[in-house]
Amino acid sequence: MSNAEPHSFFATFFLILFFAAPLYAQEEGGRLYGNLESNSSFYIRDSAIGADNTPQYDNQLFGVDTWLSLNYSNWGFDFGLRFDMFNNSALLNPTGSYNDHGIGRWFIQRKVNNLLITGGYIYDQIGSGIIFRAYEERPLLIDNALIGLRLGFELDSNWNVKVFAGKQKRQFSHYESVIRGLSVDGFAQLGEDNRVTLAPGLGVVARGLDDATMDRVVNTLRFYTPKDREGLDPTYNTYAFSLYNLLTAGPISWYVEGAYKTPEIMFDPYAVREDGTGGTFLGKLIQSPGTVFYSSLSYSRSGWGITLEGKRTEHFSFRTDPQLELNFGQINFLPPMSRQNTYRLTSRYVPATQELGEWAYQLDVRYSPSRRWNFLANTSSTTDLDGERLYREFLIEAKYRHERIWTLTFGLQRQEYDQERFEGKPLAPFVETVTPYAEFLYKFDRRKAIKLEAQYMNTNEDFGSWVYFLAEYSIAPNWIFSASGMYNINPVMTDKLFYPTASVAYSTGANRFSLSYVKQVEGVICTGGICRLEPAFSGVRFTVNSNF
């Protein structure tokens, strides 16, 4: 049976169900609900900023990405169906064009006494996701759903066992490697007043390669010199194990997780390989076990909030195909160790997690001495396993609230960023930035407010120094008008360029519409530590979001 045939079958089945559901919903107590997300882009070529030489700018001029989800609950069942459409999309490959449509997800779920049965496209994770995470990140078109079956059994009110098996989604088909796993999660209260709690767990995940993938690995190794092939012995099955626990005691929470992966073939883009003629180049298959240790310790009391995180990763590339790179075929998820900044310039350089090896930590300290003042200090650092610096950030921020009328936020960020490693740009210089920023929010009344932002980034690397301004006027609950500009005041590689953006958003009930004119500089886009280098953009964007 082809991939299209099961999609067609389930599409017909679910459409009949959803059209029939309203007829029975009132009588049977059923519930039908869903949401729509649609993003349209109109491309306007601008060679000055590098928005050119892709299919969208050269001839297509338009692209749209759409997700329409429907869910129905009745008779003790939960049903879900999602239609995905990509026309001239740049999400899968920012320099290419992706066109396809079909059933992006379906699932059926039923609980029978203490057993929860789920079949179809499943999103889930074990622990913090270090050995397994099936998830979706739409801005990067990552949809690593598990297509298979999951059984969850409640041993009692505090202990749960979960088993699953299936294959990982790949757009509208799937990878052929089989993934299966097991996890056990518990909860316990200690002490006379139950102030100390434990939430322990363990997980096991196995990945079995299919014959075609194994053949590709073996054929690749045939082109290696005897020296580069030494010690490489591909195996079909790889196993990953993890132990984790969350301890809470009053104001203190401590999460710790350790993971081990059995030796397997993986691709190392920084390993040196001989070409057989005396020359060398970067990138080759290696074989090694993998380990990850991650811990997070937090304290919260009397206006204080302190969180310290640390992670050590070594050779923990865990994919459906060991020769895949970037964000493709990832079975697991490694927690990021840098602050998720929200301002335009402070979030320009974001480090991607290094699955082959990194030491990383992050310290976040927040203090609120009164209702008017809030202070924040954050620092993070990432090095390779040899101690070579890859990323470092220092940030301090203060916020002052004057009654309920206005709020002033100001801060300073310092960054050190290995552009060659994180963006794959050979011989790119190490980027060092200093970025002061400020935000002023003024409320005219309960409905009307204005927000102003000013940011300045000083650097002598990459594109050079920037200034950024934003003005946003909102009329609750319907309208938001905004205009911003990013100006390259001290360029290194280009002339002085201006990147304007103007947008209007309208919300009514559960619907939101947004229209924007955008010029956006090339840069890294990150979601939860998963990053990708995006080219410059020039054009108009229209988005629709609706919940029903």
C-alpha positions in Angstrom: 0.0 0.0 0.0 1.5 3.4 -0.9 1.8 6.3 1.5 -1.1 8.2 -0.3 -3.5 5.3 0.1 -3.7 5.2 3.9 -3.9 9.0 3.9 -6.8 8.9 1.5 -8.5 6.2 3.6 -8.2 8.0 6.9 -9.1 11.3 5.3 -12.4 9.8 4.0 -13.1 8.2 7.4 -12.5 11.3 9.4 -14.4 13.6 7.0 -17.4 11.3 7.4 -17.0 11.4 11.1 -16.6 15.2 11.4 -19.5 15.9 9.1 -21.7 13.5 11.0 -20.5 14.5 14.4 -22.6 17.7 14.7 -25.8 15.7 14.0 -25.0 13.6 17.2 -23.1 16.1 19.3 -26.1 17.6 21.0 -27.8 14.3 21.7 -24.7 12.4 22.7 -22.9 15.2 24.4 -20.0 15.3 21.9 -17.6 18.2 21.3 -16.2 19.4 18.0 -13.4 22.0 18.0 -10.3 23.0 16.1 -8.1 25.8 14.9 -6.6 27.3 11.7 -3.2 28.8 11.2 -2.4 30.2 7.8 0.7 32.3 6.8 1.0 33.9 3.3 4.0 35.6 1.9 4.2 37.9 -1.1 7.8 38.2 -2.2 9.3 41.5 -3.5 12.8 41.1 -4.8 15.5 43.2 -3.2 19.0 42.3 -4.3 20.6 45.0 -2.1 19.7 43.0 1.1 20.2 39.6 -0.5 16.4 38.8 -1.0 16.9 37.3 -4.4 18.0 34.2 -6.3 15.4 31.8 -4.9 12.3 30.4 -6.7 10.0 32.6 -4.7 11.7 35.9 -5.7 12.6 34.8 -9.3 9.2 33.6 -10.5 6.7 32.3 -7.9 6.2 35.6 -6.0 3.8 34.0 -3.5 3.8 31.2 -0.9 1.5 30.0 1.8 1.7 27.5 4.7 -1.5 26.3 6.3 -2.5 24.0 9.2 -6.2 23.2 9.8 -7.0 21.0 12.8 -10.3 19.4 13.8 -10.9 17.5 17.0 -14.0 15.6 18.1 -14.7 13.9 21.5 -17.6 11.6 22.1 -18.5 8.0 23.2 -15.3 7.9 25.3 -13.1 8.5 22.2 -10.9 11.4 21.2 -10.4 11.9 17.4 -8.1 14.3 15.7 -7.4 15.3 12.1 -5.1 18.0 10.6 -4.9 19.2 7.0 -1.5 20.7 6.0 -0.8 22.6 2.8 2.5 24.1 1.6 2.5 26.1 -1.7 5.9 27.6 -2.7 6.9 27.2 0.9 10.4 28.3 2.2 10.0 26.5 5.5 11.5 23.2 4.6 14.5 24.7 2.7 14.9 28.5 3.0 16.6 28.6 -0.5 14.2 26.2 -2.2 10.5 25.8 -2.8 8.3 23.1 -1.2 4.9 22.1 -2.6 2.7 19.5 -1.1 -0.6 19.0 0.8 -2.4 16.2 2.6 -3.3 14.8 6.0 -0.6 16.1 8.4 -1.9 14.3 11.4 -4.6 12.0 12.6 -5.1 10.1 15.9 -7.7 8.1 17.8 -7.5 7.8 21.6 -9.6 5.9 24.1 -9.2 5.2 27.8 -10.3 1.8 29.0 -10.2 1.7 32.8 -6.6 2.4 33.6 -5.3 1.8 30.0 -4.9 4.8 27.7 -4.7 3.7 24.0 -3.5 6.1 21.3 -3.0 5.3 17.7 -1.9 7.5 14.8 0.4 10.5 14.9 1.6 11.0 18.5 3.4 13.8 20.2 5.2 12.8 23.5 8.5 12.8 25.3 10.4 10.9 27.9 11.8 13.0 30.8 13.1 16.3 29.3 13.3 14.8 25.9 17.0 13.8 25.9 16.4 10.3 24.6 13.0 10.8 23.0 10.8 13.7 22.0 8.1 13.6 19.3 7.2 17.3 18.8 6.4 20.0 16.3 8.0 23.4 15.6 6.1 25.1 12.8 8.4 28.1 12.2 11.2 25.6 11.2 8.8 23.0 9.7 9.9 20.4 12.2 7.2 17.8 12.7 8.7 14.7 14.4 5.5 13.0 15.2 5.7 9.3 15.9 3.4 7.4 13.6 2.4 4.3 15.6 0.8 3.1 18.8 1.2 4.2 22.4 -0.2 2.4 25.5 -0.2 4.2 28.9 -1.2 2.3 32.0 -1.8 3.7 35.5 -0.5 1.3 38.0 -2.0 3.5 40.7 -2.5 7.2 41.4 1.3 7.8 41.5 2.9 5.4 39.0 2.5 5.2 35.2 4.0 3.0 32.6 4.1 3.9 28.9 5.2 1.9 25.9 5.2 3.0 22.2 6.3 1.8 18.8 6.3 3.3 15.3 8.1 5.4 12.8 9.0 9.1 12.6 7.0 11.4 10.3 8.8 12.9 7.3 6.5 15.6 5.8 3.7 13.4 4.3 5.5 10.1 4.5 7.8 8.7 7.1 11.4 7.4 7.8 11.7 3.7 7.6 13.7 3.1 10.8 11.5 1.6 13.6 11.4 3.4 17.0 10.2 1.7 20.2 10.3 2.8 23.8 9.3 2.4 27.4 9.0 4.8 30.3 8.1 4.6 34.0 7.1 7.7 35.9 6.3 8.0 39.5 5.4 10.5 42.3 6.0 10.3 46.1 5.6 12.6 49.1 8.0 12.5 52.0 8.0 13.9 55.5 5.2 14.5 58.0 3.8 17.5 56.2 4.5 16.1 52.7 6.7 19.2 51.9 9.2 17.0 50.1 8.2 15.4 46.8 10.0 13.1 44.4 9.0 12.5 40.7 11.4 9.8 39.5 11.4 8.2 36.1 13.3 6.0 33.7 13.2 5.5 30.0 14.5 3.2 27.3 14.3 3.9 23.5 15.5 1.6 20.7 16.0 2.5 17.1 16.2 -0.2 14.5 17.6 0.7 11.0 15.9 -0.5 7.9 17.8 -2.4 5.2 17.9 0.5 2.8 19.4 2.9 5.4 22.0 0.3 6.4 23.0 -0.3 2.8 23.6 3.5 2.3 25.8 3.6 5.4 27.8 0.5 4.2 28.1 2.0 0.6 29.4 5.3 2.1 32.1 3.5 4.1 33.3 1.7 0.9 34.7 5.1 -0.3 36.7 5.6 2.9 40.4 4.8 3.2 41.3 1.8 5.4 42.5 4.3 8.0 39.1 6.1 8.1 37.2 2.9 8.1 39.1 1.5 11.1 36.9 0.7 14.1 33.6 1.4 12.2 31.2 -1.5 12.5 27.6 -0.4 11.7 24.8 -2.1 13.7 21.1 -2.2 13.1 20.0 -1.5 16.6 20.9 1.4 18.9 19.6 1.8 22.5 19.3 4.9 24.7 18.6 4.9 28.4 17.8 7.7 30.8 17.2 8.1 34.6 15.6 11.3 35.9 14.1 12.8 39.0 12.5 16.1 40.1 12.9 16.8 43.8 11.0 19.7 45.5 11.5 20.8 49.0 9.8 24.1 50.0 11.2 26.8 47.7 13.8 24.5 46.2 13.4 22.4 43.0 16.1 20.2 41.6 15.8 18.3 38.3 18.5 15.9 37.2 18.7 13.5 34.2 21.5 11.3 32.9 21.4 9.4 29.6 23.5 6.9 27.8 23.4 5.7 24.2 25.1 2.5 22.9 27.8 2.9 20.3 26.5 3.7 16.9 27.6 5.2 13.6 26.9 9.0 13.3 28.1 11.9 11.1 30.6 14.3 12.5 30.8 17.5 10.3 34.1 18.5 12.0 36.0 15.3 11.7 38.8 15.2 9.2 38.7 12.5 6.4 41.3 11.6 3.8 40.2 11.7 0.2 42.6 8.9 -0.9 45.0 11.2 -2.8 46.8 12.8 0.1 44.2 15.5 0.6 41.7 15.9 3.5 38.3 17.5 4.0 35.9 17.9 6.9 33.0 15.6 7.6 32.9 11.8 8.0 31.1 9.0 9.8 32.4 8.0 13.2 31.3 5.5 15.8 31.0 6.1 19.5 28.7 5.7 22.6 26.9 8.9 23.7 26.2 10.5 27.1 24.3 13.5 28.4 24.1 14.8 31.9 21.6 17.7 32.6 20.6 19.3 35.8 18.5 22.3 36.8 18.4 23.8 40.4 15.9 26.6 41.2 15.0 28.6 44.3 12.0 30.9 44.7 11.0 32.9 47.8 10.6 36.4 49.1 10.9 38.1 45.8 13.9 36.0 44.7 13.9 33.6 41.8 17.2 31.8 41.0 17.8 29.1 38.5 21.1 27.3 37.7 21.3 24.9 34.7 24.1 22.7 33.5 24.6 20.2 30.7 27.4 18.0 29.3 26.9 16.3 26.0 29.2 13.9 24.2 28.3 12.1 20.9 24.6 12.2 21.4 23.4 12.4 17.8 20.3 10.2 17.8 18.5 10.1 14.4 16.4 7.9 12.3 19.2 7.8 9.7 22.8 8.3 11.0 23.8 10.3 7.9 21.1 12.9 8.3 22.2 16.4 9.4 20.8 19.7 10.6 17.2 19.3 11.9 16.2 16.2 10.0 15.3 12.9 11.6 16.1 13.9 15.2 14.6 11.3 17.6 15.5 13.3 20.7 15.8 16.9 22.0 18.7 18.5 23.9 17.6 21.3 26.2 19.1 24.7 25.2 21.4 26.5 27.6 21.0 30.1 26.6 18.4 32.7 27.4 15.4 33.0 25.1 15.6 36.7 24.4 12.6 38.6 23.0 14.0 41.9 21.7 15.0 42.1 18.1 18.8 42.8 18.5 19.3 40.8 21.7 18.0 37.7 19.9 20.0 38.2 16.7 22.7 35.7 17.7 21.4 32.5 19.3 23.5 29.3 19.8 22.3 26.0 18.5 22.7 23.0 20.8 25.8 20.9 20.0 24.8 17.3 20.0 28.3 16.0 19.3 29.9 17.7 22.3 29.5 20.7 24.6 29.8 21.9 28.2 27.1 24.5 28.9 25.6 26.3 31.8 23.1 29.1 32.5 22.4 31.2 35.6 19.3 33.3 35.9 18.7 35.6 38.9 15.5 37.6 39.4 14.7 39.9 42.3 11.6 42.0 43.0 12.1 44.2 46.1 8.7 45.8 45.6 5.7 45.9 43.2 7.4 48.7 41.3 10.9 47.3 40.7 12.1 44.1 39.1 15.7 43.2 38.4 17.2 40.4 36.2 20.7 39.1 35.7 21.5 36.3 33.4 24.7 34.6 32.2 25.3 31.6 30.0 28.3 29.9 28.5 28.9 27.1 26.0 32.3 25.5 25.2 33.3 22.3 23.3 34.6 19.3 25.3 38.2 20.7 25.0 37.2 23.9 26.7 37.2 26.1 23.5 34.7 28.9 23.8 31.7 28.8 21.5 29.2 31.2 23.1 29.0 33.5 26.1 26.3 35.9 27.2 25.9 38.4 30.1 22.6 40.3 30.5 21.3 42.7 33.1 17.8 44.2 33.1 15.7 46.5 35.3 11.9 47.2 35.1 10.1 50.1 36.9 6.3 50.3 37.1 4.7 53.6 37.9 1.4 52.7 39.3 -0.7 51.4 36.4 0.1 54.2 34.0 3.6 53.5 32.6 6.4 50.9 32.7 10.1 51.4 31.8 12.4 48.5 31.0 16.1 49.0 30.3 19.0 46.6 30.1 22.4 45.7 28.7 23.6 42.6 26.9 27.1 41.3 26.1 27.6 38.4 23.7 30.4 36.3 22.3 29.3 34.0 19.4 31.2 31.5 17.2 29.6 32.3 13.9 31.6 29.7 12.0 30.4 26.9 14.2 26.7 28.0 14.7 26.0 29.2 11.1 28.4 27.0 9.1 30.3 30.0 7.6 33.9 29.0 7.0 36.5 31.4 8.4 33.8 33.8 9.8 35.2 35.9 12.6 34.1 35.4 16.2 31.3 37.9 16.9 31.4 40.1 20.0 28.5 42.4 20.7 27.4 45.0 23.3 23.6 45.8 23.1 21.9 48.4 25.3 18.1 48.5 25.0 15.0 50.2 26.5 11.3 49.9 26.3 8.6 52.3 27.4 4.9 51.3 27.8 2.3 54.0 28.5 -1.4 53.3 29.1 -3.7 56.1 28.2 -6.7 54.2 29.6 -7.9 50.6 29.9 -8.1 50.2 26.2 -5.4 52.3 24.6 -1.6 52.0 25.1 1.6 52.8 23.3 4.9 51.0 23.4 8.3 52.3 22.3 11.5 50.3 21.9 15.1 51.5 21.2 18.0 49.2 20.8 21.6 49.5 19.7 24.1 46.7 18.9 27.8 47.6 18.7 30.0 45.1 16.9 32.8 45.1 14.3 31.9 41.6 12.9 29.3 40.1 10.6 27.1 42.9 9.3 28.5 45.5 11.7 26.6 47.7 14.2 22.8 48.2 14.2 20.1 50.5 15.7 16.5 49.5 16.0 13.4 51.4 16.8 9.8 50.3 17.3 6.5 52.1 18.0 3.3 50.1 18.7 -0.1 51.5 19.4 -2.9 49.2 20.6 -6.6 49.6 21.1 -7.9 46.7 23.1 -9.3 44.2 22.3 -9.2 44.7 18.6 -6.4 46.6 17.0 -2.6 46.7 17.1 -0.6 49.1 14.8 3.2 48.9 14.7 6.2 50.3 12.8 9.8 49.5 13.2 13.1 50.0 11.5 16.5 48.3 11.7 19.5 50.3 10.3 23.0 49.1 9.7 24.8 52.2 10.9 28.3 50.8 10.8 28.4 48.2 8.0 31.2 45.7 7.5 30.2 43.9 4.4 27.6 46.1 2.7 26.4 49.7 2.3 24.3 51.2 5.0 21.0 49.5 4.7 17.6 50.2 6.3 15.1 47.4 7.1 11.6 48.8 7.7 8.6 46.9 9.0 5.0 48.1 9.3 2.1 45.9 10.4 -1.5 46.0 11.5 -3.3 43.3 13.5 -7.0 42.9 14.1 -8.6 40.5 16.6 -12.3 39.7 16.9 -13.5 36.9 19.1 -11.3 33.9 18.5 -10.0 35.2 15.2 -6.8 37.2 14.5 -5.7 38.8 11.2 -2.3 40.4 10.6 -0.9 42.2 7.6 2.8 43.2 7.5 5.3 44.8 5.1 8.7 43.4 6.1 12.3 43.8 5.2 14.3 41.3 7.3 18.1 40.8 7.5 19.7 37.4 7.1 20.1 35.7 10.5 19.5 32.7 12.7 16.0 31.7 13.6 15.7 29.6 16.7 12.8 27.8 18.4 13.6 26.2 21.8 17.3 25.7 21.0 16.6 24.3 17.5 18.2 26.8 15.1 18.5 27.5 11.3 20.2 30.2 9.2 17.5 32.1 7.3 18.1 34.3 4.3 17.0 37.9 4.0 13.3 38.5 3.4 11.5 41.3 1.5 7.8 41.4 1.0 4.3 41.3 2.5 3.1 38.7 5.0 -0.6 38.0 5.9 -1.5 35.6 8.7 -4.8 34.2 9.9 -5.3 32.5 13.2 -8.7 31.1 14.3 -10.0 28.9 17.1 -13.4 27.4 16.9 
